[in-house]
Amino acid sequence: MNVAYTPDSRVEGKIQSSLIQMVHFLFYCGVFTISFDLLSVAIGGFTFRLSQIFLSIPMGIGAVVFIIVKKERLPLGFVSLFFWTVFLLLFINNTTYLTRNIGYFVWHIFNVFLILSTFALFDTREKFLKLYRYYVYSFVCLSAFSYIQFAAGVLGINLFIQQWFKEGFPRVNGFSYEPSYFSTYLFIGWVMVYYLSHFQISLIPQKHLKIMFYVISGAMVLTTSRIGWMLMAGVVAFKLTKSVIGIFTKGRINIKLFGILFLISLSIMGYQLLFGFQNLNFILNGTGLQGTAAHSSIGRMQQFDDTYTVFTNSPIVGYSLGGVSPAIGELNGVRVLDQSDAKRYEGISIFAEVLAASGVFGFIPFVIYIGLIICAPLKLIKKTSYEMKHILLSLIYSLSALLVILQFNQNILRPYLWLHIGIISALYYVIKYQMDGNERTV
């Protein structure tokens, strides 16, 4: 029996469509501001970021959609994520600073809901590809802003600049707390665009990808973050090695890569003319090399040792995510009771922090979850289209690169890490729906 399509149903359809558009728009705003540490609101010693404000409504709607529509399916590895969360909750009282532990657990739950909402709201190929395109462009937009920030600093205008390389020469940080944080965020987009620029995809033309690659690369250079520079150099060196091998095995020369090296050489020459190589010592400062001080490398090793020692002191019962810093403070004879003290005793290496927070048994579901997020999608590569295959690989490679760089930093709860995981979870099931012939059309 046919059901008449009444004016009321048309109005209801328009309202529903408008609501979906609004929810997606707010989600995109959250994507573009996901790296923002500044422009935030501090309440009770905790920071509420602009992206969290934008994402609060989409996350609420996403949770409802998940419960009503997608309750028969879970995001990739969600059971392992749930069990890890249970361990964090069980150990939440094992700290001298309970307020911080509760705050960090709420932050963790926010990230879990971010994964759920991404999975629920972008459940078709069309919706996902639109999200992915905006995601890639978000890195370009923040990179473009960094050029404005740099120019403003040179002109004597402080546009959210947190650190200076030398007088009149700012280290760009976007809206992040510091340049290294901004570089870590940009590295995700750099890896994605660098990978995609080697393939022809319809979503973003290759000539645009090349421009985007240079824009993001320039921004990462302006951060003067050593870790960011070294990782970019590592990726290029790896590709160069493959190209050199290709010359002898296949007689093929990679002109693009040698072009990049030529531009790097010109940049080094330009730096020499402007500043002189003696100023490049800042790259070695803190490493103990070439007679420079070793404060940075020693400090990082001490942070790692403290984080690991905290774990060995209580290998079964962890401290939960917010309790690691107070535990390190206690190890150094300081009873941490507020946020300012906690920041002085942050751990390092996100995996070491998770080990100390979760205990040895809680660490197992976390490792399983990360393993599933990286490995399970790779099994779908041969069963999907050319374009979706390369989009998926760009996400997996950039996640792997991010996990590497975060071994030299602290805080597993960085929002852009969990947004990235949510995007991978959404794509995984979009591809599976296509394979099974069950892709949703609404």
C-alpha positions in Angstrom: 0.0 0.0 0.0 1.4 3.4 -1.0 1.6 6.1 1.7 0.7 9.6 0.7 3.5 12.2 1.0 1.7 15.0 2.8 2.8 18.6 3.3 3.4 17.8 6.9 5.8 15.1 6.0 7.6 17.4 3.6 8.0 20.0 6.4 9.2 17.3 8.8 11.8 16.2 6.1 13.0 19.8 5.7 13.4 20.2 9.5 15.3 16.9 9.7 17.5 17.9 6.8 18.2 21.3 8.4 19.1 19.7 11.7 21.5 17.3 10.0 23.2 20.2 8.2 23.5 22.2 11.4 25.0 19.1 13.2 27.5 18.5 10.4 28.4 22.2 10.3 29.2 22.3 14.0 31.2 19.1 13.6 33.2 20.7 10.8 33.9 23.7 13.0 35.1 21.3 15.7 37.4 19.7 13.1 38.9 23.1 12.1 39.5 24.0 15.8 40.6 20.6 17.1 44.2 21.8 17.6 43.2 24.9 19.5 44.6 25.1 23.0 44.3 28.9 23.2 40.9 30.6 22.9 39.7 28.3 25.6 37.8 28.7 28.9 39.4 27.6 32.2 37.0 26.3 34.9 38.3 24.8 38.1 41.8 24.5 36.8 40.7 22.6 33.7 40.6 23.9 30.2 37.6 23.6 27.9 38.6 24.0 24.3 36.7 25.7 21.5 36.5 22.4 19.6 34.8 20.8 22.6 32.2 23.5 22.6 31.5 23.1 18.9 31.4 19.3 19.2 29.1 19.1 22.2 25.9 19.2 20.2 27.0 16.8 17.4 28.3 14.4 20.0 24.9 14.5 21.8 23.0 14.0 18.5 25.6 11.3 17.4 25.0 9.4 20.7 21.2 9.4 20.0 21.8 8.3 16.4 24.1 5.5 17.6 21.6 4.2 20.1 18.5 4.4 17.8 20.0 3.5 14.4 23.4 1.8 14.8 23.0 -0.1 18.1 23.6 -3.4 16.3 27.1 -2.3 15.3 30.0 -0.9 17.3 33.0 1.1 16.1 36.1 -0.8 15.4 37.8 -2.2 18.5 35.2 -0.6 20.8 35.0 -3.6 23.2 38.8 -3.3 23.9 38.4 0.5 24.3 35.5 -0.2 26.8 37.6 -2.6 28.9 40.5 -0.1 28.9 38.1 2.6 30.1 36.9 0.3 32.9 40.5 -0.1 34.2 40.9 3.7 34.2 37.8 4.0 36.2 38.8 1.3 38.7 42.1 3.1 39.4 40.7 6.6 39.6 41.0 6.8 43.4 44.7 5.8 43.4 46.1 9.4 43.5 46.8 12.3 45.9 44.9 14.6 43.5 41.5 13.1 42.9 40.0 16.2 41.1 42.6 15.9 38.4 42.0 12.2 37.9 38.2 12.8 37.6 38.8 15.6 35.2 41.0 13.5 33.0 38.6 10.6 33.1 35.8 12.9 31.9 38.1 14.1 29.2 38.7 10.5 28.2 34.9 9.8 28.0 34.6 12.9 25.8 37.1 11.4 23.4 35.2 8.1 23.4 32.0 9.9 22.5 33.9 11.8 19.8 34.6 8.4 18.2 31.0 7.3 18.6 29.6 10.4 17.1 32.0 10.4 14.1 31.1 6.7 13.5 27.4 7.4 13.7 27.1 10.7 11.8 29.3 9.9 8.8 28.0 6.5 7.9 27.8 6.8 4.1 30.4 7.2 1.4 29.1 10.7 0.5 29.1 12.0 4.1 32.5 10.5 4.9 34.2 11.9 1.8 32.9 15.4 2.6 34.2 15.0 6.2 37.6 13.8 4.9 37.9 16.7 2.4 37.2 19.2 5.2 39.7 17.4 7.5 42.5 17.7 4.9 41.7 21.4 4.3 41.7 22.1 8.0 45.5 21.5 8.1 46.0 23.8 5.1 43.9 26.6 6.7 45.9 26.4 10.0 49.1 26.4 8.0 48.0 29.4 6.1 47.2 31.2 9.4 50.7 30.4 10.6 52.2 32.5 7.7 50.0 35.4 8.8 51.1 34.8 12.4 54.8 34.8 11.3 54.4 38.0 9.2 52.7 39.7 12.1 55.5 38.7 14.5 58.1 40.1 12.1 56.2 43.4 12.0 56.1 43.5 15.8 52.5 42.3 16.2 52.0 39.5 18.7 49.3 37.3 17.2 49.0 34.5 19.8 52.8 33.9 19.5 54.1 31.9 22.5 57.8 31.6 21.8 60.4 33.5 19.7 63.4 32.0 17.9 65.2 35.3 18.1 64.1 38.9 18.4 61.9 39.7 15.4 61.7 36.0 14.4 58.7 34.2 15.9 58.2 30.5 16.2 54.7 29.9 14.8 52.3 27.9 17.0 48.9 28.5 15.4 46.5 28.4 18.3 48.5 25.7 20.2 50.2 26.1 23.5 53.6 25.9 21.9 55.3 25.4 18.5 56.1 21.7 19.1 52.4 21.0 19.8 51.4 22.8 16.6 54.1 20.8 14.6 52.8 17.5 16.0 49.3 18.4 14.9 50.4 19.6 11.4 52.5 16.4 10.9 49.2 14.4 10.6 48.1 16.5 7.6 51.6 16.6 6.2 51.8 12.8 6.0 48.3 12.5 4.6 48.9 15.1 1.9 52.4 13.8 1.1 51.0 10.3 0.6 48.0 11.4 -1.5 50.1 13.6 -3.7 51.6 10.5 -5.2 48.2 9.3 -6.6 45.4 10.5 -8.8 42.2 10.8 -6.8 39.1 12.7 -7.7 38.3 14.0 -4.3 41.2 16.5 -4.3 43.1 17.2 -7.6 46.8 16.3 -7.5 47.9 19.8 -8.4 46.0 21.1 -5.4 47.6 18.4 -3.2 51.1 19.5 -4.3 50.3 23.1 -3.3 48.8 21.9 0.0 51.9 19.9 0.7 54.2 22.9 0.3 51.9 25.1 2.4 51.9 22.6 5.3 55.7 21.9 4.9 56.4 25.7 5.1 54.3 26.0 8.3 56.2 23.1 9.9 59.5 24.7 9.0 58.3 28.0 10.7 57.5 26.1 13.9 61.3 25.4 14.2 60.3 22.2 16.0 63.3 19.8 15.8 61.2 16.7 16.2 58.9 17.8 13.4 61.9 18.6 11.1 63.6 15.3 11.9 60.5 13.3 11.1 59.9 15.1 7.8 63.5 14.6 6.9 63.1 10.9 7.8 60.2 10.4 5.5 61.9 12.2 2.6 65.1 10.2 3.3 63.2 7.0 3.1 61.6 8.0 -0.2 65.0 9.2 -1.5 66.5 5.8 -0.6 63.8 4.0 -2.5 64.3 6.4 -5.5 68.1 5.8 -5.5 67.5 2.0 -5.4 65.0 2.4 -8.2 67.7 4.1 -10.4 69.8 0.9 -10.2 67.0 -1.7 -10.3 64.5 -0.1 -12.6 66.4 2.7 -14.3 63.8 5.2 -13.0 64.5 8.6 -11.5 62.0 10.3 -9.2 62.2 13.9 -10.4 59.7 15.2 -7.8 61.8 14.0 -4.9 65.0 15.4 -6.2 63.1 18.7 -6.8 62.2 18.7 -3.1 65.8 18.2 -2.1 66.8 21.1 -4.4 64.3 23.4 -2.6 65.7 22.2 0.7 69.2 23.0 -0.4 68.1 26.5 -1.6 66.4 27.1 1.8 69.7 26.1 3.6 71.6 28.5 1.4 69.1 31.3 2.1 69.4 30.7 5.8 73.1 31.0 5.6 72.9 34.3 3.8 70.3 35.7 6.3 71.5 34.3 9.7 74.7 32.3 9.2 75.1 28.6 10.1 76.3 29.4 13.6 72.7 30.1 14.5 71.8 26.5 13.6 73.2 25.4 16.9 69.6 25.6 18.3 68.9 22.4 16.4 71.6 20.7 18.6 71.0 22.6 21.8 69.8 20.2 24.5 71.1 17.1 22.7 74.7 17.1 24.1 76.1 17.1 20.5 78.9 19.3 19.2 79.6 20.7 22.7 76.0 21.9 23.3 74.2 21.4 26.6 72.3 18.2 27.1 69.5 19.6 29.2 66.7 18.7 26.8 67.7 15.1 26.1 68.6 14.5 29.8 65.3 16.0 30.9 63.3 13.8 28.5 65.1 10.7 29.6 64.5 11.6 33.2 60.8 12.1 32.5 60.7 8.7 30.8 62.5 7.1 33.7 60.2 8.7 36.2 57.1 7.5 34.2 58.4 4.0 34.0 59.5 3.9 37.7 56.0 5.0 38.7 54.7 1.9 36.8 57.2 -0.5 38.4 56.2 0.8 41.8 52.6 -0.2 41.2 52.5 -2.5 38.1 49.1 -4.1 38.8 47.1 -1.1 40.2 47.5 1.9 37.9 47.1 5.6 38.7 44.5 6.4 35.9 45.4 9.0 33.4 45.2 12.1 35.6 47.1 10.3 38.4 50.4 9.8 36.6 51.7 13.3 37.2 50.9 13.3 41.0 52.6 9.9 41.2 55.8 11.3 39.5 55.6 14.3 41.9 55.4 11.9 44.9 58.4 10.0 43.5 60.3 13.3 43.6 59.2 14.1 47.1 56.4 16.5 46.2 52.7 16.0 47.1 50.8 17.3 44.1 47.6 19.0 45.1 46.9 21.5 42.2 47.3 21.9 38.5 50.3 24.1 38.6 52.3 21.5 40.5 50.9 18.7 38.3 52.3 20.4 35.1 55.8 20.4 36.6 55.8 16.6 36.8 54.2 15.5 33.6 55.3 12.1 32.2 56.6 11.5 28.7 55.9 8.9 26.0 52.1 8.3 25.7 52.5 4.5 25.8 54.6 4.7 29.0 51.9 7.0 30.5 49.2 4.6 29.6 51.2 1.7 31.1 51.5 3.7 34.4 47.8 4.8 34.3 46.3 1.4 33.4 48.6 -1.2 35.1 49.9 -4.2 33.2 46.5 -5.8 32.8 44.8 -2.6 31.8 47.5 -1.9 29.2 46.5 -5.1 27.3 43.1 -3.9 26.0 44.7 -0.6 25.1 47.4 -2.3 23.0 44.7 -4.5 21.4 42.7 -1.4 20.5 45.5 0.5 18.9 46.5 -2.7 17.0 43.0 -3.2 15.7 42.7 0.5 14.6 45.9 0.1 12.5 45.8 -3.5 11.3 42.1 -4.3 10.8 41.5 -1.6 8.1 44.6 -2.9 6.1 42.7 -6.2 5.5 40.1 -4.2 3.5 42.6 -2.6 1.1 42.3 -5.3 -1.6 38.5 -5.3 -1.4 37.8 -1.6 -1.9 38.1 1.0 -4.7 41.3 2.7 -5.8 40.3 6.0 -4.2 39.0 4.7 -0.9 42.1 2.5 -0.6 44.5 5.5 -0.8 42.3 7.6 1.5 42.4 4.7 4.0 46.2 4.3 3.7 46.7 8.0 4.2 44.8 7.9 7.5 46.7 4.7 8.7 50.1 6.1 7.8 49.4 9.5 9.4 48.1 7.8 12.6 51.2 5.6 12.8 53.4 8.7 12.3 51.4 10.6 15.0 51.9 7.7 17.5 55.6 7.8 16.8 55.9 11.6 17.5 53.8 11.3 20.6 56.4 8.9 22.1 58.4 12.1 22.6 55.5 14.0 24.2 52.9 13.6 26.9 49.1 13.2 27.1 47.3 10.5 25.2 44.1 12.6 25.5 45.0 15.1 22.8 41.7 15.7 20.9 43.1 15.5 17.4 44.4 12.0 18.0 41.0 10.7 18.9 39.3 12.6 16.1 41.7 10.9 13.7 40.8 7.5 15.3 37.1 8.3 15.0 37.6 9.1 11.3 39.4 5.8 10.7 36.6 4.0 12.5 33.9 5.7 10.3 35.8 4.8 7.1 36.3 1.2 8.2 32.6 0.6 8.5 31.7 2.6 5.4 34.0 0.3 3.4 32.5 -2.8 5.1 29.0 -1.6 4.3 30.0 -1.3 0.7 31.5 -4.7 0.6 28.4 -6.3 2.2 26.0 -4.3 0.1 24.5 -2.7 3.2 25.6 0.9 2.9 23.0 3.3 4.4 21.6 5.9 2.0 20.3 8.4 4.5 
